[in-house]
Amino acid sequence: MMQNPHLSLALLLAFMALPVVAADNKAPPPDLQTLEELPPPAISNEENADEPQITIIKKGGETIEEYRIGGQLYMLKITPANGLPYYMHKEDQDGGWLNDGPVRPMSIPKWTIFRF
């Protein structure tokens, strides 16, 4: 005997929905306590503290964009007068600058093996 696959799917979904419908009809527990209202978060006085500050410097035909967060320089975008733009960014807090330009330098691993 062949069953209609759409009918079987509809019955399956109906049986799966029964526990959800039954859960909605429950009364709240008698010892339920309301939570206190929390004030909205304070707005900092700093203007958009999470967004980077971008400084654009033009020298001749070259443009340098400096990206800073919290006063810390973390990335440069350099657009030469003749050529493709490239990015330089900090490898880490103590490291030097990495070049993400069209011709990337060879990457040398800098693992810490021993600390004294």
FENSULGI-V156956 format. One record per residue. N is the residue number from 0. RES is the residue in one letter. PHI is phi in whole degrees, 0 to 359 (999 if undefined). PSI is psi in degrees with one decimal (none if undefined). Layout:
n = [N;N]
res = [RES;RES]
phi = [PHI;PHI]
psi = [PSI;PSI]
This chain:
n = [0;1;2;3;4;5;6;7;8;9;10;11;12;13;14;15;16;17;18;19;20;21;22;23;24;25;26;27;28;29;30;31;32;33;34;35;36;37;38;39;40;41;42;43;44;45;46;47;48;49;50;51;52;53;54;55;56;57;58;59;60;61;62;63;64;65;66;67;68;69;70;71;72;73;74;75;76;77;78;79;80;81;82;83;84;85;86;87;88;89;90;91;92;93;94;95;96;97;98;99;100;101;102;103;104;105;106;107;108;109;110;111;112;113;114;115]
res = [M;M;Q;N;P;H;L;S;L;A;L;L;L;A;F;M;A;L;P;V;V;A;A;D;N;K;A;P;P;P;D;L;Q;T;L;E;E;L;P;P;P;A;I;S;N;E;E;N;A;D;E;P;Q;I;T;I;I;K;K;G;G;E;T;I;E;E;Y;R;I;G;G;Q;L;Y;M;L;K;I;T;P;A;N;G;L;P;Y;Y;M;H;K;E;D;Q;D;G;G;W;L;N;D;G;P;V;R;P;M;S;I;P;K;W;T;I;F;R;F]
phi = [999;274;256;284;295;290;293;296;294;295;294;298;295;295;291;288;279;301;297;292;294;293;290;289;273;289;276;294;296;292;264;291;243;279;276;287;286;264;289;293;296;289;269;288;284;290;282;48;298;276;271;289;265;246;248;254;241;247;234;63;260;268;239;240;251;258;252;230;231;62;82;269;286;237;204;234;245;247;246;291;299;233;148;273;290;218;247;233;223;289;289;199;300;260;279;272;261;254;260;253;271;294;242;277;286;294;273;250;297;232;272;271;262;230;234;246]
psi = [125.3;134.3;151.7;122.5;-30.2;-36.9;-40.6;-41.2;-41.0;-41.4;-40.1;-45.1;-36.8;-42.0;-32.5;-28.2;-16.1;-46.3;-32.5;-42.9;-40.5;-34.5;-29.5;-23.0;1.4;144.4;149.7;151.2;150.5;-25.5;24.5;130.2;140.3;147.4;151.5;153.0;130.2;139.4;155.1;156.2;145.6;142.1;127.5;155.4;-21.0;138.7;111.3;65.7;-28.2;-16.6;145.2;148.4;128.6;124.3;127.7;124.0;127.2;123.6;110.5;-120.7;-1.6;141.6;130.3;124.6;122.7;128.0;125.0;144.4;124.6;31.2;-7.0;122.8;122.0;-14.8;146.9;139.0;120.2;122.4;102.8;162.5;-42.1;102.1;-178.7;145.0;152.2;161.0;146.7;131.4;158.0;135.7;-43.9;-171.9;-41.1;-11.6;177.7;-160.1;140.8;143.8;120.4;41.2;-169.8;-29.9;99.1;140.9;165.6;133.4;124.6;125.3;141.6;69.5;143.7;116.5;-47.9;145.5;136.6;none]
